[in-house]
Amino acid sequence: MAKKPTWVIDKERGKRAAAAETIWLFGLHAVRDALSNPGREVLRLVVSKNAGDKLADTIAARGLEAEIADPRKFPVPLDAGSVHQGAAVEVKPLDWGDWRALARGDGSERSVVVLLDRVSDPHNVGAILRSAEVFGARAVIAPARHSAPETGALAKTASGALERMPYARVGNLGDAMEALKADGFWMVGLAEEGAEDIGAVAARHAESHIALVLGAEGPGLRERTRGLCDELAKIPFARDFGSLNVSNAAAVALYALTKG
């Protein structure tokens, strides 16, 4: 029997690891939203008596039986300091399917998507998912490596948006940008040295499909990412000094791009 190539073996291992992967979501709102999402595969639910009473209707609607635990000795592998509020659920990561189809939609309406270049802080990504949902973006797209994975901390910051706003992970962000450009998206990178204010860019492209590209705080956009942007835009500041973190910048830019 012929030996399988190394790349085939690695791919199969990756698939098995992904199939075995689970995450713990915690906090009343995050757990309620996960249980209310029919696309979320739930494996285990642990609640305190008090939290179980608060979530009783949601648990019953899902047809689950929860494990009742002492909140002071919560039998769940959470990071120290996680505020679980007496509720945690073990789930499979969401599968959003074809990210490119998600970004395009059915073609009847303008699409705005967010691309994240190595934004690894789960709190920032959670806040960006929340803003993306509020301002009507179709998806948030990030590389599978060097970006924030789906975690309990991310879900808690997203305040339910993780269950509703597609968070697509791709093998290579640059390749994804090229695919979106082929689909007619105009790439707008956000950077301090942008030639125009984001409001002016938004006005010029009010009818265009837009991909808003954001880099990590500090390093910003990587060289290839920057080179694939059709233009760079900036957020104007009222004074000579000032800055916004990436999640706040995303909210401001998304408002400008979608308010019309």
N, C-alpha and C positions, 0 to 999 in steps of 0.2 A: 504494500500500500504506500502511495506517494505521501511524503511528509508535507504538511500544510506550510505555506509561507508564513514567516514571522508576523507580517502585517495582518494576515487573516486570523492568526491565533490571538493577537492583541485586540483586534476588533471584537472577536467573540468574547474575550474576557471582559472588555468594556461593556458589552451588552448584558452579560451576566451580572456585573457589578451594578449597572443601572437598574436592572430588574430587582436586585436585592436591596437597593437603597430605600431607606425610609427616613422621615424627619419628624421631629416633635414640634407641634405648634402649641403655644400656651397663651393664657389670658382669656378672659370671658368672651371678648369680642372676636378674637381670632378663632377661638374654638367654635363659637356659634356660627361664624361665617363659613368655616370649613365644613361643619356638619350640614349646613344649608346648601352647600354646593354639590349637586348630583354628580359632577365630574370628578369629585375628590374621593379617592379610595381610602376608606378609614379602616385601620387595623386594630386600634386599641384606644379606649377612652377612659381616662382617669379623672375623677372629680372628688372634691370634698362634699360633704353633705349639703353645705350651704350653696356651693356652686351648682351642684346637681339640681337643687330646687330651682335656681334661677334659669337653668338650661332645660328644665323638664320638658317643656313643649317641643323644643328643637330636638332633643334626644328621642322623644317618642315619635316625632314625625320621621326621623331617620330609621326608626326600628332597631335601635341599639340598646345594649345593656351595658351600663357604665360600671367601672370598678370604683367603689367608694373608699377613699383613703383619708388618713389624717393629714391635714395641710402642713403640719409641722414636720412630718416624716414622709414627704411626698415621694412615692416610689417611681420617679421618672428621671431619666438622664438629662437634666437641664444644667446649663452653665450656672455657676455660682452667681447669685445676685439677680437671676431671672425672676421677675414678678409674675408668678403663674396664676395668682388669684384663685387657686384651688381648682384649676381646670387645665388639662393638657390632653392632646390627642396625637396619636402616632398615625401618620398618613404616608401615602406614596406621593412623590412629586407630581405636579400636574403635567399632563401631556397636551400641549396646545395644537399639536399637529403641524401642518405646513405653515411655517412662519411667513413665507413669502405671500401665500394666499391671504393670510390674516392682514398683512400690511396693505395689500391691494384692495381688499374688500370685494364687492361685486362690481366695482367700476362705475357705479351710478353717482357716487359722491366723492368729493375731495378727501384725500387721506393725509393724515399727519402721523408720523411715527417718531419715536425717540431711539437713538442709538447711543449706547454707553461704551466708551473706550476705557476699559480697565477701571471702572468705578467699583471699588471693592468693599466699601463700607455698607453693611446691610441697612443701617439707619437711613443713609442717603438714598439707597435704591428703593427702600420702602416708601420714603417720602416722594420720590419721583413717580413711583407707580400710582400713588394717591393723586398727585397732580395730573398725571396722564389721564386718569379716569375722569377727573373733574372737568378737564378741558377737552375731552373727546378724542384723544389720540387713539389710534387703533391698536398699537402694540409698543412695548419696550423691548429692544433687542440688544443683547450683550454677548460677548464671547464666552464660551463655556469655561475657559480658563482665565484666571486673573480678573474675575468679576464676582460680585456677591452671589453666592448660591441661595437657593430657597431655604430659609431657616426660620426658626421661631422668632428671632429678633426682627428679621425683615418683615415677617407677617404682622407682627404686633405694630410696627411703625406704619405699615401700609394701611392699617385700620380697615381691613376687609378687601382692599383693592387687589391683593394678591390672588384672591379667588375669582376676580372678575376681569382684571386687566391682563391680557396675555404678556407674560414675561418669557420671551423666547431666547434660548441660548444657542449660539451658532458656533461652528468650528473655527471660523476666521472672520473677523469683523470686516476687514477690507474686501474680502470676496462677497460678503453680504451687501456691502455698499455698492459694489459693481453690479450686482444682481438688481438692486433697487433702482440704480441709475438706468439700467436697461428697461425697467418697468415704468420709467418716466418720472421718477422722484428727483426733486431738486435738493441737493445736499447742502445744508446750512450748518457750518461749524460755528460753535460759540467760543470766542476767544477775545481777550482784552485788546489785541491788536487788530480786531476786525475793522474793515474799511467803513462800514455803515452801521447805524443803530439797528437793532433787531426790528424796531417798528417800521423803519423804512423798507427793510428787506421784506417784511410781512406784507406791506402795502403793494410792493411790486409783484409779489407772487401770491396774491390773494386767491387765485384760482388754481394754483399748482399743487401737485402732490409734494409734500415737504417731508424730508428726513432731518430732524434736529439732532446734531451730533455733539455730544458732550464728553469732555475728557475728565480724568481724575484730577482732584484738587492737587496743586503743586505741579506735577508733570504736564498736565494739560493733554492736548491731542498729540498722539504719536505721529511720526513723520509720514507714514503711508496714509494714515487716517486723514491728516491735514491735506495731503496732496490729492485725495479723492473728493474733498469737499469742493463744491462748485463756487462757493464764496464763504468768507468768514464774516460773522456779524458780532457786534458787541452790545452790551447793556450799558446805556449811558448812566453816569453817576453825577449827582448834584454837586459834589465837591471833588477836589483833586485826588483825595485819598478815599479808599473804600473798596470793599470786596463782598461778594456773596459766596456762600458755599454752593456746591454743585446742585443740591436739591432746590435751593431757593432760586438759583439762576434758571433752572429748568422750569419752575413755575412761572417766573416772569416771562421767559421766552415763549412758553406754550400759550400763555394768555395773549401775547402779542400776535402769535401766529394763528390763533383760532377765534379771536374776539369778533372778527368780521363775519 
